[in-house]
Every structure is written in C-alpha cells, then in structure tokens.
Amino acid sequence: MSNYAWLCDYGSHAVANTYGIVVQTPEFDGVELFFIKQKKECHTITDDEMKILETIEETDTKFWRAWKNYELIPQPEMPIKLFKKPDINYSNLPQKDEIFFSITGGYLVMNEKPYNIISQFNLGKTHFSQVFIYDIETKKQLSDVPYYFINIAETFEFLNSNHSKGIKASRYTPEEPLRYIWGVEDDNIVLLEQVKNIKIDLWHDKNLHDSLFFSDRLVQALFDAGFNQKQLGLSRCVIQQA
C-alpha cells in the first residue's frame, strides 16, 4: 500500500480554464434560464416569464447545491448537453488536449482520455455523464468531441490540518475546520492513516474547500498513460504513519 495520495487543484486557473458554458439537464433548461435572465436584466421580462424564471432558478439552484455539496446526483438528472454562451468567442472552445476545465457554476468537465482511465477505477458513488457542446442561440453542435461532466459524490475527512502546509483557514470563520488551498507543494498535505482503509480512488475532503484527491494507484495509471503531474495539477500528499 502506497504512503501517498494526490491533491488535484482543478480550481486553479493555471491548471484548468473556465468557459462560459451552461448545462442542460432533464430537470432544467440552462438555455431558457440564460435568455430569460437576459430579459430580466433588460427590464423586458413579463410577469409570466418571471414565474418561469423563478421555477427554473429553483431547480437550477437545487442541482448546483447538490453538486457543490458533493451529493449523489441520480444519473437521470445529470447534464445531457452543454451550451456555449453567445458573449464568448465560439472559436474559444475547449481544446482537444485540455484534460479538464470548469464551466459556469464552477462545474468540472473532463475530456475523453483521462475519463477512459479514471472510469476504470473504484469511484464509489462518483459518476459521469457524456455531453457535447452546442451553440446556445442556434442549438447547432459546435464540436464532435465528447466531454464528461463529473458528479463527485465520495466525501471523507482525512486532512490533518495541524501538520499540513499550503492551506489556510477562512479569515471570517477561523474557528471552523474548513481550510482553503493556498500554494500547496509536494508533501505539504498530510492525510490521516485511515485513508489506507478505503478502496475509493477519487474523493473530496470535507475539510478542504474544492478539493479533489486521487489515490496513488490512479495517478500512476494516469502517468503511465502519458499525463504528467503539471498537466493534472497534482501535488503529492503524505499519508501519516502509525
């Protein structure tokens, strides 16, 4: 059993680009939400449209909260399409070699190559939905490249805050156990030895904001496939010894 795990800092702009893209699920239409919001901002929204907006926003917020809280989103409720906003240059689509990227709402999306490896490992409740990118105005498909929207649904508490570096507490609630990533380097993060007892290969730590941890066995498989540490935004973490 390895004495290491890896932290993926996917929230860093140096690691993953962010695109103005909205999601569509069977439960809510991000396209309709986008255009009705525009009408509201231009003060041209009708009373009936305002009611529609409130309903869609409620469903959208419910989905977003579930995703941000690392809750399991049932497969039938996962995104089915991505739509590029019109205020962004359409030539500025994610490139085929982008490993993963963020979209409006902070959602994480990855391309097919890492997905093919990661999906072979033990992800527990974490799962994906395949999506393509479309033009939000014409509904035309903009790329034939498949992407994978991830629902991270495995959460643990392995962070040893007292012995870790490169993280900080919130200045507003310093008494809370939650920490934020702040310039982490290899071997800065110390995890409790209990992490060795789980068989899950990808998880979020409840006490480290926007954290995504990979098992060493998963990372070694990604390395073997040609990815490198910098591309993946990885920092090696030390597992505390008994």
FENMOBEL-V180075 format. One record per backbone hydrogen bond with DSSP energy under -1.0 kcal/mol. CO is the residue of the C=O (numbers start at 0). NH is the residue of the N-H. E is the energy in kcal/mol with one decimal. If there is no record, write none. Layout:
co->CO nh->NH e->E
co->CO nh->NH e->E
This chain:
co->2 nh->238 e->-2.6
co->4 nh->236 e->-3.5
co->5 nh->213 e->-3.0
co->6 nh->234 e->-1.9
co->7 nh->9 e->-1.6
co->8 nh->11 e->-1.6
co->11 nh->14 e->-1.5
co->11 nh->15 e->-2.6
co->16 nh->101 e->-2.9
co->18 nh->20 e->-1.8
co->19 nh->84 e->-3.0
co->21 nh->82 e->-2.7
co->23 nh->79 e->-3.3
co->23 nh->80 e->-1.4
co->27 nh->24 e->-2.5
co->28 nh->32 e->-2.1
co->29 nh->33 e->-1.9
co->30 nh->34 e->-2.0
co->31 nh->35 e->-2.4
co->32 nh->36 e->-2.1
co->33 nh->37 e->-1.6
co->34 nh->38 e->-1.8
co->35 nh->39 e->-2.0
co->36 nh->40 e->-2.4
co->37 nh->41 e->-1.6
co->38 nh->43 e->-2.8
co->39 nh->42 e->-1.1
co->45 nh->49 e->-2.0
co->46 nh->50 e->-1.7
co->47 nh->51 e->-1.9
co->48 nh->52 e->-2.8
co->49 nh->53 e->-2.2
co->50 nh->54 e->-1.9
co->51 nh->55 e->-2.6
co->52 nh->56 e->-2.9
co->53 nh->57 e->-1.8
co->54 nh->58 e->-1.8
co->55 nh->59 e->-3.0
co->56 nh->60 e->-2.8
co->57 nh->61 e->-1.8
co->58 nh->62 e->-2.1
co->59 nh->63 e->-2.6
co->60 nh->64 e->-2.7
co->61 nh->65 e->-1.9
co->62 nh->66 e->-2.3
co->63 nh->67 e->-3.0
co->64 nh->68 e->-2.0
co->65 nh->70 e->-2.8
co->66 nh->69 e->-1.4
co->73 nh->76 e->-2.2
co->74 nh->77 e->-1.7
co->80 nh->23 e->-2.2
co->81 nh->133 e->-2.7
co->82 nh->21 e->-2.6
co->83 nh->135 e->-1.5
co->84 nh->87 e->-1.1
co->88 nh->91 e->-2.1
co->94 nh->97 e->-1.7
co->98 nh->110 e->-2.4
co->100 nh->108 e->-2.7
co->101 nh->18 e->-2.3
co->102 nh->105 e->-2.3
co->106 nh->102 e->-1.6
co->107 nh->149 e->-1.8
co->108 nh->100 e->-2.8
co->109 nh->147 e->-2.8
co->110 nh->114 e->-1.6
co->111 nh->115 e->-2.6
co->113 nh->117 e->-3.2
co->114 nh->118 e->-2.8
co->116 nh->119 e->-1.5
co->117 nh->120 e->-1.9
co->120 nh->122 e->-1.0
co->121 nh->200 e->-3.2
co->122 nh->125 e->-2.1
co->126 nh->150 e->-2.9
co->128 nh->148 e->-2.5
co->130 nh->146 e->-2.9
co->131 nh->81 e->-2.4
co->132 nh->141 e->-2.5
co->132 nh->142 e->-1.0
co->133 nh->83 e->-3.0
co->134 nh->138 e->-2.1
co->139 nh->134 e->-2.8
co->146 nh->130 e->-2.8
co->147 nh->109 e->-2.2
co->148 nh->128 e->-1.6
co->150 nh->126 e->-1.5
co->153 nh->203 e->-2.8
co->155 nh->205 e->-2.8
co->157 nh->191 e->-3.1
co->165 nh->181 e->-3.4
co->167 nh->179 e->-2.9
co->172 nh->175 e->-1.8
co->178 nh->208 e->-3.1
co->179 nh->167 e->-1.9
co->184 nh->187 e->-2.1
co->187 nh->164 e->-2.1
co->188 nh->237 e->-2.5
co->189 nh->159 e->-2.8
co->190 nh->239 e->-3.6
co->191 nh->194 e->-1.9
co->192 nh->195 e->-1.9
co->193 nh->196 e->-2.1
co->194 nh->197 e->-1.1
co->200 nh->214 e->-2.2
co->202 nh->212 e->-3.7
co->203 nh->155 e->-2.5
co->204 nh->207 e->-2.0
co->206 nh->178 e->-2.0
co->207 nh->210 e->-1.5
co->211 nh->7 e->-3.4
co->212 nh->202 e->-2.1
co->213 nh->5 e->-2.6
co->214 nh->218 e->-2.1
co->215 nh->219 e->-2.7
co->216 nh->220 e->-1.4
co->217 nh->221 e->-1.9
co->218 nh->222 e->-2.7
co->219 nh->223 e->-2.4
co->220 nh->224 e->-1.2
co->221 nh->226 e->-2.1
co->222 nh->225 e->-1.8
co->227 nh->231 e->-1.7
co->228 nh->233 e->-2.3
co->229 nh->232 e->-1.1
co->232 nh->8 e->-2.9
co->234 nh->6 e->-2.8
co->235 nh->186 e->-3.0
co->236 nh->4 e->-1.7
co->237 nh->190 e->-2.9
